[in-house]
Amino acid sequence: ELAALATVQADYKDWWWKARLGKAYYQLGLYRDAEKQFQSSIKDQNMVVTYMELCKVYLRLDQPNTALDVYMKASEANPGD
């Protein structure tokens, strides 16, 4: 709830709060909501850790090929990391 309120307070532009909200949704088993939050977070700020969290969601949703695609996209976007 705190992450949702902080995201609203930041006018939906703070990648970190979106990622925290995605992590909370993931822990609650709300994988599609987590996916949306992680994707939105990546649009705001390209962070490797957010890509990894998104891949965990896809693995839980039994979509390993999608997870591999996201890993490849992350490695292309962040070649040094």
C-alpha positions as CSV (number, residue, x, y, z in Angstrom):
1,E,0.0,0.0,0.0
2,L,2.9,2.4,0.8
3,A,4.5,1.8,-2.6
4,A,1.2,2.4,-4.4
5,L,0.7,5.7,-2.5
6,A,4.3,6.7,-3.2
7,T,3.9,6.0,-6.9
8,V,0.9,8.2,-7.0
9,Q,2.7,10.9,-5.0
10,A,5.5,10.8,-7.5
11,D,3.1,11.3,-10.4
12,Y,3.8,7.8,-11.7
13,K,7.3,8.8,-12.8
14,D,9.6,7.3,-10.2
15,W,11.0,4.0,-11.5
16,W,12.1,2.8,-8.0
17,W,8.6,2.9,-6.5
18,K,7.1,1.2,-9.5
19,A,9.7,-1.6,-9.1
20,R,8.9,-1.9,-5.4
21,L,5.2,-2.1,-6.2
22,G,6.0,-4.8,-8.7
23,K,8.0,-6.7,-6.1
24,A,5.1,-6.5,-3.7
25,Y,2.7,-7.8,-6.3
26,Y,5.1,-10.6,-7.1
27,Q,5.3,-11.6,-3.4
28,L,1.5,-11.5,-3.2
29,G,1.2,-13.8,-6.3
30,L,-0.3,-11.1,-8.5
31,Y,2.1,-11.8,-11.3
32,R,0.3,-9.9,-14.1
33,D,0.1,-6.8,-12.0
34,A,3.8,-7.2,-11.1
35,E,4.6,-7.6,-14.8
36,K,2.9,-4.3,-15.6
37,Q,4.7,-2.4,-12.9
38,F,8.1,-3.8,-13.9
39,Q,7.5,-2.9,-17.5
40,S,6.5,0.6,-16.6
41,S,9.5,0.9,-14.4
42,I,11.8,-0.1,-17.2
43,K,10.2,2.5,-19.5
44,D,11.1,5.2,-16.9
45,Q,14.6,4.0,-16.1
46,N,16.5,1.2,-17.8
47,M,17.8,-0.9,-14.8
48,V,19.3,-4.4,-15.0
49,V,17.7,-5.4,-11.6
50,T,14.3,-4.5,-12.9
51,Y,14.8,-6.7,-15.9
52,M,15.8,-9.6,-13.7
53,E,12.7,-9.1,-11.5
54,L,10.5,-9.1,-14.7
55,C,12.1,-12.4,-15.8
56,K,11.3,-13.9,-12.5
57,V,7.7,-13.0,-13.1
58,Y,7.8,-14.7,-16.5
59,L,9.3,-17.8,-15.1
60,R,6.5,-18.0,-12.5
61,L,4.0,-17.6,-15.3
62,D,5.7,-20.6,-17.0
63,Q,6.9,-18.4,-19.9
64,P,10.6,-19.2,-20.1
65,N,11.0,-18.1,-23.7
66,T,9.6,-14.7,-22.9
67,A,12.1,-14.5,-20.0
68,L,14.9,-15.4,-22.3
69,D,13.8,-12.6,-24.7
70,V,13.8,-10.1,-21.8
71,Y,17.3,-11.3,-20.7
72,M,18.6,-10.8,-24.2
73,K,17.0,-7.3,-24.4
74,A,18.5,-6.4,-21.1
75,S,22.0,-7.6,-22.2
76,E,21.7,-5.6,-25.4
77,A,20.5,-2.4,-23.5
78,N,23.2,-2.8,-20.8
79,P,26.3,-4.4,-22.5
80,G,28.7,-3.6,-19.6
81,D,26.5,-5.0,-16.8
